[in-house]
Amino acid sequence: MKTSLFDLFKVGIGPSSSHTMGPMRAARRFVLTLEKAGILDQVTCVQADLYGSLALTGMGHGTDRAVLLGLSGEEPATIDPESIGPKLQQIRSAHRLSLAGRKPIAFSEAKDLLFHRDRMFPEGAKTQHPNGLRFTALDDTGASLASEVFFSIGGGFIVSDAEGAGKGPVMATAKLPHPFKSAADLLETAAEKQLTIPDLMLQNESALRSRQEVRGGILHIWSIMQGCIDRGMKTEGILPGGLNVRRRAPRLAARLREKGSVDPLAPLDWVTVYAMAVNEENAAGGRVVTAPTNGAAGVIPAVARYYREFIPGADDEGILRYFLASAAIGILYKENASISGAEVGCQGEVGVACSMAAGGLMAAMNGTNGQIEHAAEIGMEHNLGMTCDPIGGLVQIPCIERNAMGAVKAVHACRIALNELESHKVSLDQVIKTMYLTGLDMQSRYKETSLAGLALNVIEC
């Protein structure tokens, strides 16, 4: 177990964790490497080459903007979304940027930011992941001072080619009281120690920071998610990118308030609104939390809000159980399969988020460990094979509605598991393996390339 809850749930900006946050972090890391090596002052030019899915859908996902901001020293978790537009306008009008915020260089997007749409991987790279990018620093003679290849492997995680596309070391240096590698391992360890899955996760997270910090950190993440929902439910307008998609969450929320509680299915309608509100904020480049990715950022907040608003007796302790159990499930997917749409399709994003939310809701409602595993298994089983085919490379259609569907499906998965008395035939480990193999078998044009599916068959207008 190498991944922490706080790595799955990261504060950042939209519209994409793999295509926006990852490239921004990679660009910033490259510049910091130059600074650490003492050669930043010699650099007069930086070239960025993008490959695979980053090249094919990068413009729609804001990868160009992310690279410029990352080279300027900006970090997704701390940048003010309101400052992004003016910063980019200044860089583009002056054709200059400041590396790490202090070393000014000329930068021409036409010459220095290249989208290689006909190449899947950087030349000579050992790693084979479809989200590759190379940075090269040049001196005033045009000679290369340094070059590094990175891969954005989903959820904002990045690895260099030298590291290899592992799942991202995070908790590897900590001695955890209850490490686990599979769902079966998790259940066995929890039973042996007589712990619930949330309690087991809390003890593991407390190996890195105090229990108070863990609890406070989770509630902070939840507060940011709630703020995102609230902004999304009141912000009107057209989403950027050219598809002219109008924000719908405010209008839907207003209609639900007018109807009141007459409709017995109104709680599920609110789940839809919550999820859409988050993903409309994400599509607009606003402040969101990866859960476990930006493209799937609406599912987990929506189900958490459903728990808080509609489940009798809901409280902050339930919210803590929700996020701890969700994280345990997310770690299993992250470390045994993938959460990258470019690698396994949307089953690795919305599908994983649905599975996490279903298990998390069960934990919040004080379900047993077996019920948590069962709910998570159902949540993924009925998302198997889901493609990633965003129209125009934008995280809008079908992504926004897909989050709403994933959130509602998570609620149903929890209810099925809650009312099932017999053991189930398919285990969470089996469905995780199936998801990964299905993703590997999926044609690359259905994996965040906008070369097939809805992206090809719906006319952009």
C-alpha positions in Angstrom: 0.0 0.0 0.0 1.6 3.2 -1.2 -1.3 5.6 -1.7 -2.8 7.9 0.9 -6.3 9.2 1.2 -4.9 12.7 0.7 -3.3 11.7 -2.6 -6.6 10.4 -4.0 -8.4 13.5 -2.8 -6.3 16.4 -3.9 -7.3 20.0 -4.2 -6.8 21.4 -7.7 -8.4 23.0 -10.7 -10.4 21.8 -13.7 -11.0 20.5 -16.2 -8.8 17.4 -16.0 -6.6 15.8 -13.4 -4.6 13.9 -16.0 -4.5 16.5 -18.7 -4.4 19.7 -16.6 -3.2 19.0 -13.1 -0.7 16.4 -14.1 1.0 18.4 -16.8 1.1 21.5 -14.6 2.8 19.5 -11.9 5.2 17.9 -14.3 6.2 21.3 -15.8 6.7 22.8 -12.4 8.8 19.8 -11.3 11.0 20.1 -14.4 11.7 23.8 -13.6 12.4 23.0 -10.0 14.9 20.3 -11.2 16.7 22.9 -13.3 16.8 25.3 -10.3 18.1 22.5 -8.0 20.8 21.6 -10.6 21.9 25.3 -10.6 21.4 25.7 -14.4 18.1 27.7 -14.4 20.0 31.0 -15.2 21.5 29.4 -18.3 18.2 28.4 -19.8 16.9 30.6 -22.6 14.3 28.3 -24.0 12.1 25.4 -22.9 10.4 23.1 -25.4 7.4 21.0 -24.4 6.4 18.0 -26.5 3.1 16.2 -25.9 2.1 12.7 -27.0 -0.8 10.3 -27.1 -4.0 11.4 -25.4 -2.3 14.6 -24.1 -1.7 15.6 -27.8 -5.1 14.4 -29.1 -7.3 16.0 -26.4 -4.9 18.4 -24.7 -6.3 21.6 -26.1 -9.8 20.8 -25.0 -8.5 19.7 -21.6 -6.4 22.8 -21.0 -3.0 21.1 -21.3 -1.5 24.0 -23.1 -2.6 26.4 -20.3 -1.4 23.9 -17.7 2.1 23.7 -19.2 2.5 27.5 -19.3 1.4 27.9 -15.7 3.5 25.0 -14.5 6.7 26.4 -16.1 5.8 29.7 -14.4 6.0 27.9 -11.1 2.3 27.6 -10.4 0.8 24.6 -8.5 -2.7 23.3 -9.0 -3.5 23.2 -5.3 -2.6 26.8 -4.6 -3.2 28.8 -7.8 -6.2 31.1 -7.7 -8.6 30.1 -10.5 -9.5 33.8 -11.0 -5.8 34.6 -11.7 -5.4 32.1 -14.5 -6.9 34.1 -17.3 -4.8 37.3 -16.7 -1.6 35.2 -16.2 -2.1 33.4 -19.5 -3.1 36.6 -21.3 0.1 38.2 -20.1 2.3 35.3 -21.2 0.7 35.0 -24.6 0.7 38.7 -25.4 4.3 39.2 -24.4 5.5 35.8 -25.8 7.5 35.5 -22.6 7.2 33.6 -19.3 9.2 33.5 -16.1 10.5 30.1 -15.3 9.8 29.3 -11.6 8.5 32.8 -11.4 11.9 34.4 -11.6 13.8 33.6 -14.8 12.3 35.3 -17.9 12.5 33.5 -21.2 10.9 33.9 -24.6 8.2 31.3 -25.2 6.4 30.8 -28.5 3.5 28.3 -28.3 3.8 27.6 -32.0 7.5 26.6 -31.7 7.9 25.5 -28.1 4.6 23.7 -27.3 4.1 20.9 -29.8 1.2 18.4 -29.9 2.4 15.2 -31.6 -1.0 13.8 -32.5 0.5 11.1 -34.7 2.7 9.7 -32.0 1.6 7.7 -29.0 4.7 7.8 -26.9 7.8 10.0 -26.5 10.8 8.6 -28.5 13.1 6.4 -26.5 10.8 6.3 -23.5 10.9 3.0 -21.5 7.3 3.6 -20.1 4.3 3.0 -22.2 1.5 5.2 -20.9 -0.7 7.3 -23.3 -0.2 10.5 -21.4 3.4 11.3 -22.1 5.2 14.7 -22.3 8.9 15.7 -22.7 10.5 18.9 -21.5 13.8 20.1 -22.9 15.8 23.1 -21.6 18.1 24.9 -24.1 20.8 27.5 -23.7 21.5 30.5 -25.9 23.4 28.3 -28.5 20.5 25.9 -28.8 22.3 23.2 -27.0 20.3 20.9 -24.6 21.0 21.6 -21.0 18.5 19.0 -19.6 15.6 16.9 -20.8 13.0 14.8 -18.9 10.0 12.7 -19.9 7.0 12.5 -17.6 3.8 10.6 -17.7 0.5 11.8 -16.2 -1.0 8.5 -15.0 -4.4 9.7 -13.7 -5.8 11.6 -10.7 -3.0 14.2 -11.0 -0.3 11.7 -10.3 2.9 12.0 -12.3 6.0 9.9 -12.7 9.2 10.5 -14.7 10.3 7.9 -17.3 13.3 7.3 -15.1 11.0 6.3 -12.2 8.8 4.1 -14.4 5.0 4.3 -14.6 4.4 2.8 -11.2 1.4 3.8 -9.2 3.1 6.7 -7.5 5.0 6.2 -4.2 3.3 8.1 -1.4 3.1 6.1 1.8 5.9 3.7 0.9 8.3 5.3 3.4 5.8 4.9 6.3 5.5 1.8 8.4 1.8 1.1 8.3 0.1 -0.9 11.0 -2.3 -2.5 8.5 -1.0 -2.7 5.0 -3.1 -4.4 2.3 -2.7 -5.3 -1.3 -6.2 -6.6 -2.2 -9.8 -6.4 -1.1 -9.5 -10.0 0.3 -6.4 -8.9 2.2 -8.2 -5.8 3.5 -11.2 -7.8 4.7 -9.0 -10.5 6.3 -6.8 -7.9 8.1 -9.8 -6.0 9.4 -11.4 -9.2 10.7 -8.2 -10.3 12.3 -7.8 -7.0 14.1 -11.5 -6.6 14.7 -11.6 -3.3 12.9 -14.0 -1.7 10.5 -12.5 -0.6 7.2 -12.8 3.1 8.1 -11.0 2.4 11.4 -8.3 0.4 9.7 -7.7 3.3 7.2 -7.7 5.9 10.0 -4.9 4.0 11.8 -2.9 3.7 8.5 -3.3 7.4 7.8 -2.3 8.2 11.3 1.1 6.6 10.7 1.9 9.7 8.6 0.2 12.4 10.6 -1.7 12.8 13.9 -5.3 11.4 14.1 -6.5 14.9 14.6 -4.8 16.1 11.4 -6.3 13.2 9.5 -9.8 14.0 10.7 -9.3 17.7 10.1 -7.9 17.1 6.7 -10.8 15.0 5.6 -13.3 17.6 6.8 -11.3 20.3 5.0 -11.6 18.3 1.8 -15.3 17.9 2.4 -15.8 21.6 3.0 -14.1 22.3 -0.4 -16.3 19.8 -2.1 -19.4 21.4 -0.5 -18.2 24.9 -1.7 -17.9 23.5 -5.2 -21.4 22.1 -5.1 -22.8 25.4 -3.8 -21.0 27.5 -6.5 -22.1 25.1 -9.2 -25.7 25.4 -8.1 -25.8 29.2 -8.3 -23.4 30.0 -11.2 -25.1 30.5 -14.6 -23.6 30.8 -18.0 -22.0 29.0 -20.9 -19.1 26.7 -20.3 -15.9 27.5 -22.2 -14.5 25.5 -25.1 -16.8 26.2 -28.0 -19.5 23.6 -27.5 -21.9 26.3 -26.1 -22.9 24.0 -23.3 -25.1 25.9 -20.8 -24.8 25.2 -17.1 -27.9 23.4 -16.0 -27.4 22.8 -12.2 -28.8 26.2 -11.1 -31.9 25.7 -13.2 -32.4 22.1 -12.0 -31.9 23.1 -8.4 -34.5 25.9 -8.7 -37.0 23.5 -10.1 -36.5 21.0 -7.3 -36.9 23.8 -4.7 -40.2 24.8 -6.3 -41.5 21.2 -6.3 -40.5 20.7 -2.6 -40.6 17.2 -1.2 -43.8 16.0 -3.0 -41.9 13.7 -5.3 -40.6 10.6 -3.4 -37.6 10.4 -5.8 -36.6 14.0 -5.2 -33.5 12.9 -3.2 -32.1 11.2 -6.3 -32.9 14.3 -8.3 -30.8 16.2 -5.8 -27.9 13.7 -6.2 -28.0 14.5 -10.0 -27.9 18.2 -9.3 -25.0 17.9 -6.9 -22.9 15.9 -9.3 -23.7 18.1 -12.2 -22.9 21.3 -10.2 -19.4 20.0 -9.4 -18.6 18.9 -12.9 -19.8 22.1 -14.4 -17.4 23.9 -12.1 -14.7 21.5 -13.2 -15.5 22.1 -16.9 -15.2 25.9 -16.2 -11.7 25.4 -14.7 -12.8 26.1 -11.2 -11.5 24.8 -7.8 -12.4 21.1 -7.4 -11.1 18.0 -5.6 -9.9 14.9 -7.5 -12.1 12.1 -6.5 -10.2 10.1 -7.7 -10.0 12.2 -10.9 -11.3 15.6 -12.1 -13.4 14.0 -14.8 -15.2 12.0 -12.1 -15.0 14.7 -9.4 -18.8 15.0 -9.0 -19.7 11.4 -7.9 -18.2 11.3 -4.4 -19.3 14.8 -3.3 -22.8 14.2 -4.6 -23.2 11.0 -2.7 -21.7 12.5 0.5 -24.2 15.4 0.2 -27.0 12.9 -0.3 -25.9 11.2 2.9 -25.8 14.5 4.8 -29.1 15.8 3.5 -31.3 12.7 3.3 -30.1 10.0 5.7 -31.5 10.2 9.2 -28.9 10.6 11.8 -26.2 11.7 9.4 -23.2 13.5 11.0 -19.6 14.3 10.6 -18.5 10.9 12.0 -20.4 9.4 9.1 -18.7 11.7 6.7 -15.3 10.6 8.1 -16.3 6.9 7.6 -17.5 7.7 4.1 -14.1 9.2 3.0 -12.0 6.6 4.8 -13.8 3.7 3.2 -13.9 5.4 -0.2 -10.2 5.9 0.0 -9.5 2.2 0.8 -11.5 1.2 -2.3 -9.8 3.8 -4.4 -6.4 2.6 -3.3 -7.2 -0.9 -4.5 -8.0 0.4 -8.0 -5.1 2.8 -8.1 -2.5 0.2 -7.1 -4.0 -2.9 -8.8 -5.5 -1.4 -12.0 -5.8 2.2 -13.1 -7.7 5.4 -12.6 -6.7 6.9 -16.0 -9.3 7.3 -18.7 -6.5 7.4 -21.3 -5.4 4.0 -20.1 -8.6 2.1 -19.3 -11.5 4.4 -20.4 -14.1 6.0 -18.3 -14.7 2.8 -16.3 -11.4 3.9 -14.6 -12.8 7.3 -13.7 -16.5 7.5 -13.2 -16.6 3.7 -12.7 -14.0 3.8 -9.9 -15.7 6.9 -8.4 -19.0 5.0 -8.4 -17.5 2.0 -6.7 -15.7 4.3 -4.1 -18.9 6.2 -3.4 -21.1 3.0 -3.0 -18.7 1.5 -0.5 -18.3 4.8 1.3 -22.0 5.4 1.6 -22.3 1.9 3.1 -19.6 2.7 5.6 -21.3 6.0 6.5 -24.5 4.1 7.2 -22.5 1.7 9.5 -22.7 -1.2 7.1 -20.4 -4.2 7.7 -17.1 -4.7 6.1 -18.6 -7.3 3.8 -21.4 -5.0 2.8 -18.9 -2.2 2.0 -16.9 -4.6 -0.3 -20.2 -5.8 -1.9 -21.5 -2.3 -2.6 -18.1 -1.3 -4.1 -18.2 -4.4 -6.3 -21.7 -3.7 -7.6 -20.7 -0.1 -8.3 -18.0 -1.2 -10.7 -19.6 -4.3 -12.1 -22.2 -2.2 -13.9 -19.7 0.3 -15.3 -17.4 -2.3 -16.9 -16.5 -1.4 -20.5 -17.4 2.3 -20.3 -15.5 4.3 -22.8 -14.0 7.8 -22.6 -15.1 9.7 -25.7 -15.4 13.4 -24.8 -16.8 15.6 -27.6 -14.2 18.1 -28.7 -11.8 16.8 -26.1 -13.8 18.8 -23.5 -14.8 17.4 -20.1 -18.4 18.3 -20.8 -20.3 15.8 -23.0 -20.9 13.1 -21.8 -18.8 13.7 -18.7 -21.1 16.0 -16.7 -24.2 13.8 -17.0 -22.1 10.7 -16.6 -21.1 11.9 -13.2 -24.8 12.3 -12.3 -25.5 8.8 -13.5 -22.5 7.4 -11.6 -23.6 9.1 -8.4 -27.2 7.8 -8.6 -25.9 4.3 -9.5 -23.7 4.4 -6.4 -26.7 5.0 -4.2 -28.5 2.1 -5.8 -25.4 -0.2 -5.5 -25.4 0.6 -1.7 -29.1 -0.1 -1.4 -28.8 -3.5 -3.2 -25.9 -4.5 -1.0 -27.7 -3.3 2.2 -30.8 -5.4 1.4 -28.9 -8.5 0.3 -28.6 -11.3 2.9 -26.7 -13.9 1.0 -23.1 -13.8 -0.1 -22.4 -12.5 -3.6 -20.7 -14.4 -6.4 -18.3 -11.8 -7.7 -15.7 -10.3 -5.5 -14.3 -6.8 -5.6 -10.9 -8.1 -6.5 -12.3 -10.0 -9.4 -14.2 -7.0 -10.7 -11.0 -4.8 -10.3 -9.0 -7.3 -12.4 -11.8 -7.5 -15.0 -11.9 -3.7 -15.3 -8.2 -3.5 -15.9 -8.1 -6.2 -18.5 -11.2 -4.8 -20.2 -9.4 -1.4 -20.4 -6.3 -3.0 -21.9 -8.4 -4.7 -24.5 -10.3 -1.5 -25.4 -9.2 0.2 -28.6 -7.2 3.3 -27.9 -9.6 5.5 -29.9 -12.1 4.9 -27.1 -9.7 6.0 -24.4 -9.7 9.8 -24.2 -8.5 10.5 -27.7 -11.8 11.9 -29.1 -11.3 9.7 -32.1 -14.5 7.5 -31.7 -17.8 7.1 -29.9 -19.8 10.3 -29.2 -16.7 12.4 -30.0 -16.8 11.2 -33.6 -20.6 10.8 -34.2 -21.9 14.0 -32.7 -21.3 17.1 -34.7 -19.7 19.9 -32.6 -21.8 23.1 -32.7 
